[in-house]
Amino acid sequence: MIGAAASARGRRFAEEETTLSTQSSEAARARAEASFKKEERAKEGAKAMLEYQANSRMIREKTARLKALRLAKEAADKQRSG
């Protein structure tokens, strides 16, 4: 009987070890996926920031160009009438 009990304990230990191993693998995979998603969000955020900065720069440049044109037109109109 001792051999049967020991054998049963051995099987139970092997099952628990397999369960722990599976849970550990699933946890590791979940951590890896979370890390990957975090990196992807960071990359997307950096890309969005670059686009935002490029758009802001274009708007400032366009505004400056339009202001220069307006001031030149106002100066020309002032010279004609003055």
MOBEL-V237467 format. One line per field, one symbol per residue. ss: DSSP state (H for helix, E for strand, C for the rest). psi: psi as a letter, one per 40 degrees, with the letter a starting at -180 (. if undefined). burial: + if it has 16 or more other ideal C-beta (glycine too) atoms within 10 Angstrom, else -. A space follows every 10 residues. Layout:
ss=???
psi=???
burial=???
//
This chain:
ss=CHHHHHHHHH HHHHHHHHHH HHHHHHHHHH HHHHHHHHHH HHHHHHHHHH HHHHHHHHHH HHHHHHHHHH HHHHHHHHHH HC
psi=dddddddddd dddddddddd dddddddddd dddddddddd dddddddddd dddddddddd dddddddddd dddddddddd e.
burial=---------- ---------- ---------- ---------- ---------- ---------- ---------- ---------- --
//
